[in-house]
Amino acid sequence: MIRCTVVGNPENRRVALFAAAVRAAGLPAPRVLPWLEVLRTLRDGGPGALPRFRPGEIVRLDSPGENDEVGVLLRDVEDQTRVEGGALWYARFTGAVRALTGRALADGARLLDDPDELAVLFDKRLCHGVLSGAGVPVPRSPTSGPGAPPVRGWDDVRAAGLGRFFVKPAHGSSASGVLAVQTGAGGRVRAVTSVERDGQGHMYNSLRVRAYDTETEVAALVDALAPDGLHLESWWPKAAQGNRAMDLRVVVVAGRATHAVVRASRSPMTNLHLGGVRGDLAEAREAAGPMWETAMSACERAAACFPGTLCVGVDLLPGTGWRGVAVGEVNAFGDLLPRLTGMPGGGAEGLDTYGAQVAALLRGTAPRGRGAATAQAGAREPAGAGDASGAVPVAGAVPDADAVESVPASGSVRAPGSGDMAGPVAEESGVLCGVPGAWRGSGTDVEK
Amino acid sequence: MSHYHHLTEFHGLPVREFGGPEADHTEVTDHGAVAWRLSVEPYGATEDFGSRFARFRETVELERTSALIVGQWDKSGVDPSEVLRLLEENRDRLPSLRALFLGEIVAEEQEISWITQSDVTCLLTAFPRLTELRLRGGHGLGLQPVRHESLRHLIIETGGLGGDVVRALGACQLTALERLVLWLGEEEYGATVNAEDLTGILAGTHLPALRHLGLRNSEIQNEIAERVAVAPVVARLTTLDLSMGVLDDSGAAALLEGQSLAHLHGIDLSYHFLSEEMAERFATAMAAVGVAADLSEPQDGEECACDVDGAEECDCAEFRYPAVGE
């Protein structure tokens, strides 16, 4: 009998949706191992104190986003609408993943994710390098791969000589901290972003996309973002639907592009929570013509760079007039598209993204565990996983025996609720990875 | 909407992108039966405009080319003087050229106010048989007064148009011009045009054949409407287009109170800030004299960004913008 465990935030829809798909396939409800518990255990007891896994157990890692306590543990920032702390978040999250997957593998469990691949997926520079190296079409970038020079601030951005481009925090997601920058004749500069700064210079994600029109303002923002690592990417002129630029979120499960949504926006950020709207998939397919196959194939080739990962969400950028395509990003936790069923011909018709993953598991096409991914992934920090003792540096770990909480050997098993499948669809907000999880609305903080 | 999509047809011909070295045009048997489109990929350039034009010149029967579209010639900030030089140099090899679109660049490629143009007078002097000229982008655009006896359609789309260009147009002798469309834009995006600059055009002295006038996408749309309401040129028009701008009740009232518009076939005020009452009044008045009035796309204006909680008053109750700026 297949037994699944989900490492996630138990209150999150993602966990409930996956659990519902598992049960719908006639399998026992998965146990849920909360990230909060994993992180606290690592902090207080180190990797040796992690809960044990059962041999043959299938382990799915899900997003640690949208939970304030988890957010605080990962980047020491109280207000989850803040932009800063990406580098710390990355170090702690990938460290926790390595420790946890090391434990799971030592116990004989099987992973649907790969720690090295996750470390690449959560570093846009590395991800770009891997895709580019595999011949997947991507926008040009001067920060591609582990060998690229770091961007220390606006001066480095200027020196890159790009005309219209994106500045992206290396470890951000869902447009957090992203600037769409245009430079032109006579030193004209304009940046469109959801970042807002308060009087003390703190940066927040705002649901209101705004423009900064002076080089001084743009430089100050970039300089403030730079310490957490920046990725630069040339603008890729996208196709339009009506008067909105569009891109596609394509979910690839076990190598096949199964689900797709069109996101259309008047702002450079197509994320649905930033004013983007769902576009018309059938219309896009028609507009694409023969390029549709090229597009899906690019998504599948992008996903193939991560063979140890069962499911990724690929941001596919159709060029103006569908004359070409490029892959924008590959998202590790890009499957939150509730109730969306598979597109015709994708092999998951009638199933949601979670159902498609469970089906792949049952078919035997899911990753078999630590794959051949390591060589391709090219992560900056070679993995230390696979070692059951889990000598993984976990930032903030305090090896204080007195502080170790009692953790049951099997981990605390929480059955997920019946799931909020009837919840509002509008929450497919484009916050598909949830790092960090919160956005400021007008006046009030909005949890997305 | 044209500003967001590349044209598929121009000058009555299907558009054909010339493309990079890998492009194959062997199935285009009649090189005069398509509108050729030349552009480069500024965000992943493999070939610059000069090289692409050189291949174009080698590959295509230039003599038969009647319609040409030029898309992005470089990244933003670079003017098209190289493009103009190449066209001018090859004028004798382009005897059939009738229609030219310089700057067919959609918003995703470059927002309209980031397109850098240059003085385009040489296009009119080098191609006296041109019947259709379309330009996009107002930054750096220049024009000197000239006489041209073939041009029937002139369209200049900008997020901000210079007053000097508008004055020069008013001084041009465009004896065949039937259709003149200007997107005037806003100061924020480089517009220096004021209502006074329109005097020459609105007098119509040098535009004897004009049938359609579009003065669109302006932040001074009301002032324009006031001028148009008493402009001599209106008598010879069949259609008038004051759409896409910040037109409100005062501009519409000026039109109702001005000269008769009853001879027009249609008037386009779409994308406007008219009150429902005024829109109704205007529609009724036009219907009564058999003029088709387009009052679609009513706008509300954006709420102001000021924090009005507790503030005594905010004098920017709403922001109003023309349809295309940035």
Interface residues (C-beta under 8 A of the other chain):
Chain A: P139 R140 G163 R164 Q182 T183 G184 A185 G186 R188 S234 W235 W236 P237 K238 A239 A240 G242 N243 R244 A245 T320 G321 R323
Chain B: M1 H3 Y4 H5 H6 E17 P42 Y43 G44 K75 S76 G77 V78 D79 V106 A107 E108 E109 Q110 E111 W114 T116 H139 G140
